[in-house]
Amino acid sequence: MAKPLHPFLPELQHDDVARLDFVKSLRRFLSTRVLPGNAKVYEQRVIPRFRATHGREPATRDEIRAEMVREPYYQLWSALQRRSQEMLWEAAIEPIQRELPELIKKANAAVNRPDRRGSLRLNPDLPLPAYNTEMDIHIQPGGYHHEWANDDIAAGAIYEIGVGMYMPDAWGAEGDYLGQLAVANFRRAWPDRKPRRILDMGCTIGSSTTAWARAFPEAEVHGIDVGAPVLRYAHVRSEALGVPIHFSQQNAEATEFEPGSFDLVVSQILIHETSLRAMPRIFAESRRLLAPGGLMIHMDIPRGANPFKQFMHDWESYNNNEGFARFMTGLDLEAVAVEGGWQKDELSVERVIPNYDKSQMAYGDEYPYTVLIGNR
Ligand SMILES: C[S@@+](CC[C@H](N)C(=O)[O-])C[C@H]1O[C@@H](n2cnc3c(N)ncnc32)[C@H](O)[C@@H]1O
């Protein structure tokens, strides 16, 4: 069996690998062989039916949804996609559950190592935002914050294995492709900038934070999240990978950092998991934390290029506990940032296209991330 990336992942046995491989191939089969049929159903059944009643084609994702959910083919794909998501977590959890006491013991020893270069600061009194706790996002059992044992790290390990199967092979050997994409985009736009203090908001297990820290080894890099078990895991993981990062349990809406503490504030796929109320607060907090001349870069999921694709992306909100995603993707991000105190002329929105293998995408789509940039 292949050796795990670091000591806080379980050793996979034959049956674990077989289960994980099955889920991967099921998801690939769904995205390449079953999903495309939805577009045909839409074109050949839904549009003509809608036209016959309304004298026009459906114009919005909600109009399309109202029709498509009645279609047996869509129902079949949706049920299989949902089941594959459940199986993804089941396959990830099995080996972690088996080794959890040992993994926690190893993590506790690593947290206390005197030679660690980064740090971990948890705040058990931090109120957790309801949007983070009221549902298990992506239906990951227990979500980002649940603790089954003292000093638990299971949520982090489950996330690392499970998310790795969302789009198998797309995330890179260290699961940091998204961070690398953000770094490459930053370097393209600002080739001469060398940020000295970087904050990554909503860092989860620090996969993208690690990419920023590796790209700018002279910088002091911080990662914050509201989930304690994912941060514990992030800390021992990044130490094992030899990347010094300072992790702390804080809410991105209102942190404890001093004003002007950073010259770069970033997030990768945080915003769509927050709320309408939280978003302007997070943008305002980013602004407060930036020194003059500093940059805010929030990169998040795309909207879908037309109403049919938007409807398909909305599957995540209706069936995968990504409740806010369908609202967030319809928002004018610059207007929300202005609400958070930014000046219109300090802001821009860009699209960044990853080189994902399209056969791995649940929606068979190009996946241009949306990037909100604030230049203080
Ligand atoms: C999809 S994950 C982000 C993935 C990560 N940035 C990466 O690139 O791998 C979203 C994370 O944001 C965290 N989060 C949500 N709301 C937050 C808030 N208000 N403050 C800090 N973290 C938050 C969640 O706990 C979760 O770990």
The ligand as a Gaussian input file, in Angstrom:
#p B3LYP/6-31G(d) Opt

LIG

0 1
 C      -14.493000      24.693000       1.831000
 S      -13.661000      24.972000       3.292000
 C      -12.218000      25.887000       2.761000
 C      -11.144000      25.073000       2.158000
 C       -9.746000      25.633000       2.281000
 N       -9.703000      27.074000       2.241000
 C       -8.870000      25.062000       1.195000
 O       -8.459000      25.817000       0.320000
 O       -8.600000      23.857000       1.227000
 C      -14.486000      26.274000       4.181000
 C      -13.880000      26.481000       5.555000
 O      -14.277000      27.753000       6.030000
 C      -14.491000      27.668000       7.420000
 N      -15.318000      28.803000       7.822000
 C      -16.628000      29.033000       7.532000
 N      -17.022000      30.206000       8.054000
 C      -15.944000      30.746000       8.681000
 C      -15.723000      31.952000       9.400000
 N      -16.682000      32.848000       9.576000
 N      -14.501000      32.173000       9.901000
 C      -13.497000      31.289000       9.722000
 N      -13.641000      30.133000       9.054000
 C      -14.852000      29.855000       8.534000
 C      -15.143000      26.307000       7.582000
 O      -15.050000      25.861000       8.925000
 C      -14.344000      25.476000       6.596000
 O      -13.234000      24.904000       7.233000

